[in-house]
Amino acid sequence: MLRRQPKPRTFDYRPRYFDPDKEAFQQTKSSVEEDKDTGGRIRRISRHFREYHRPPATSGHLFSPRREARRSNVRLFLILAGLLLLAYYLMVATIPQLEMWLR
């Protein structure tokens, strides 16, 4: 009872602040510093050329957006065709039974 009680731990959380404008400025600043020599400018231009003019198959992604859209459209068509066939079968199978039931 007369012992000294331990003090609770304090919560010391320092949030990291992300400023997209500052980040863009830092990237621009580093690219400008890199461009001071001709080699840096050539590297930057070739890097941007590779990034923006790359064909979709070699874009580094496993599936390109165009290919994924095509697959999605084919999948949608197959599902719709299957549902239409199922609806036709159910109509052909149940209409005679409904006619018999209504008489």
C-alpha positions as CSV (number, residue, x, y, z in Angstrom):
1,M,0.0,0.0,0.0
2,L,2.8,2.4,0.7
3,R,4.7,1.2,-2.3
4,R,5.4,3.6,-5.1
5,Q,3.0,3.0,-8.0
6,P,4.5,2.7,-11.5
7,K,3.6,5.5,-13.9
8,P,1.7,4.5,-17.0
9,R,3.5,4.5,-20.3
10,T,2.8,7.6,-22.5
11,F,1.5,7.2,-26.0
12,D,4.0,9.1,-28.2
13,Y,2.6,9.0,-31.7
14,R,4.0,11.4,-34.3
15,P,2.0,11.3,-37.5
16,R,3.9,11.6,-40.7
17,Y,2.7,14.4,-42.8
18,F,2.6,13.8,-46.5
19,D,2.5,16.8,-48.7
20,P,2.0,15.9,-52.4
21,D,3.0,19.3,-53.6
22,K,6.2,19.2,-51.7
23,E,6.9,15.6,-53.0
24,A,6.3,16.8,-56.6
25,F,8.6,19.7,-56.0
26,Q,11.4,17.5,-54.6
27,Q,11.1,15.2,-57.6
28,T,11.3,18.2,-60.0
29,K,14.2,19.6,-58.1
30,S,16.1,16.3,-58.2
31,S,15.4,15.9,-61.9
32,V,16.6,19.5,-62.5
33,E,19.8,18.8,-60.6
34,E,20.2,15.6,-62.5
35,D,19.7,17.5,-65.8
36,K,22.6,19.9,-65.2
37,D,24.8,17.5,-67.2
38,T,23.8,16.3,-70.6
39,G,23.9,12.6,-69.5
40,G,21.2,13.2,-66.9
41,R,19.0,14.9,-69.4
42,I,19.3,12.0,-71.8
43,R,18.6,9.5,-69.1
44,R,15.5,11.4,-68.0
45,I,14.2,11.7,-71.6
46,S,14.8,8.0,-72.3
47,R,13.2,6.9,-69.0
48,H,10.0,8.9,-69.8
49,F,10.0,7.6,-73.4
50,R,10.2,4.0,-72.1
51,E,7.4,4.6,-69.5
52,Y,4.9,6.3,-71.8
53,H,5.5,4.5,-75.1
54,R,5.7,0.9,-73.9
55,P,3.4,-1.6,-75.6
56,P,0.7,-3.0,-73.2
57,A,2.1,-6.6,-73.4
58,T,5.5,-5.5,-72.0
59,S,4.1,-2.9,-69.5
60,G,5.3,-5.0,-66.6
61,H,1.8,-5.9,-65.6
62,L,0.7,-9.5,-65.9
63,F,-2.5,-8.5,-67.7
64,S,-3.0,-5.3,-69.7
65,P,-6.2,-3.3,-69.2
66,R,-7.2,-3.9,-72.8
67,R,-6.8,-7.6,-72.5
68,E,-8.7,-7.6,-69.2
69,A,-11.6,-5.7,-70.8
70,R,-11.8,-8.1,-73.6
71,R,-11.8,-11.1,-71.2
72,S,-14.5,-9.4,-69.1
73,N,-16.7,-8.8,-72.2
74,V,-16.3,-12.5,-73.3
75,R,-17.1,-13.7,-69.9
76,L,-20.2,-11.4,-69.8
77,F,-21.4,-12.7,-73.2
78,L,-21.0,-16.3,-72.1
79,I,-22.9,-15.7,-68.9
80,L,-25.7,-14.0,-70.8
81,A,-25.9,-16.8,-73.3
82,G,-26.0,-19.4,-70.6
83,L,-28.8,-17.5,-68.8
84,L,-30.8,-17.2,-72.0
85,L,-30.4,-21.0,-72.7
86,L,-31.5,-21.8,-69.2
87,A,-34.5,-19.5,-69.4
88,Y,-35.5,-21.0,-72.8
89,Y,-35.2,-24.6,-71.3
90,L,-37.3,-23.6,-68.3
91,M,-39.9,-22.0,-70.5
92,V,-40.1,-25.1,-72.8
93,A,-40.2,-27.5,-69.9
94,T,-42.7,-25.6,-67.7
95,I,-45.2,-24.1,-70.2
96,P,-46.8,-27.5,-71.1
97,Q,-47.1,-28.3,-67.4
98,L,-48.7,-24.9,-66.7
99,E,-51.2,-25.4,-69.6
100,M,-52.1,-28.8,-68.1
101,W,-52.5,-27.3,-64.6
102,L,-54.7,-24.4,-65.8
103,R,-57.1,-26.8,-67.6
